[in-house]
Amino acid sequence: MHKRYLEENRPTLYHQLVLKGTIKTYLADLNEQAQQRLEAIIHQMKKNEGVTEQLKMRDQMQWVRQMNSIRQRAEEIIADELIYT
């Protein structure tokens, strides 16, 4: 996603990275940062919203709904913070 963003919105930076041969490293580093940030945000949201293993045992469907909501919101945050900047 970030590669496409660079191509469309930051072509100079994109071409510099390609010419230097560092585009893959740059994108891999960004991906790693995004994954770590995603896990941290999900963990914090689970804690704040009371999504626990006890909820999972008691009401699996509710746990799945809440986890899907958390993951979707966390991915939107990551997209705003890292991908489209």
C-alpha positions in Angstrom: 0.0 0.0 0.0 2.8 2.4 0.9 4.6 1.7 -2.4 1.5 2.6 -4.3 1.2 5.8 -2.1 4.8 6.7 -2.9 4.3 6.1 -6.6 1.2 8.2 -6.8 1.9 11.0 -4.2 5.6 11.1 -3.7 7.1 10.1 -7.1 10.4 11.9 -6.4 11.0 10.0 -3.2 9.9 6.7 -4.9 12.3 7.2 -7.8 15.2 8.0 -5.4 14.6 4.8 -3.5 14.4 2.8 -6.6 17.5 4.3 -8.1 19.5 3.7 -4.8 18.2 0.2 -4.7 16.7 0.6 -1.3 13.0 0.5 -2.0 12.7 -3.1 -0.8 14.6 -2.5 2.4 12.6 0.7 3.0 9.3 -1.1 2.5 10.3 -4.1 4.6 11.4 -1.8 7.5 8.1 0.1 7.3 6.2 -3.2 7.2 8.0 -4.4 10.4 7.2 -1.1 12.1 3.6 -1.3 11.1 3.3 -4.8 12.4 4.8 -4.0 15.8 2.6 -0.9 16.1 -0.5 -2.9 15.1 0.2 -5.5 17.8 0.8 -2.7 20.4 -2.5 -0.9 19.5 -4.5 -4.1 19.5 -3.1 -5.0 23.0 -3.9 -1.6 24.3 -7.4 -1.6 22.9 -8.1 -5.1 24.2 -7.0 -3.9 27.7 -9.1 -0.7 27.5 -12.2 -2.5 26.3 -12.0 -5.5 28.6 -11.6 -8.1 25.8 -10.1 -11.0 27.8 -9.7 -14.7 27.6 -12.6 -15.0 30.1 -14.9 -13.3 27.6 -13.6 -15.6 24.9 -14.5 -18.7 27.1 -17.9 -17.2 28.1 -19.1 -15.7 24.8 -17.0 -16.6 21.8 -19.1 -14.7 19.3 -19.0 -11.5 21.3 -15.2 -11.9 21.6 -14.9 -12.4 17.8 -17.0 -9.3 17.1 -15.0 -7.2 19.5 -11.7 -8.5 18.2 -12.7 -7.8 14.6 -13.7 -4.3 15.5 -10.4 -3.7 17.4 -8.3 -5.1 14.5 -10.2 -3.0 11.9 -9.8 0.2 13.9 -6.1 -0.6 14.6 -5.5 -1.1 10.9 -7.1 2.2 10.1 -4.8 3.9 12.7 -1.7 2.3 11.2 -2.8 3.3 7.7 -3.1 6.9 8.8 0.1 6.9 10.8 2.5 5.0 8.7 1.2 4.0 5.3 -0.3 7.3 4.0 2.2 9.7 5.3 
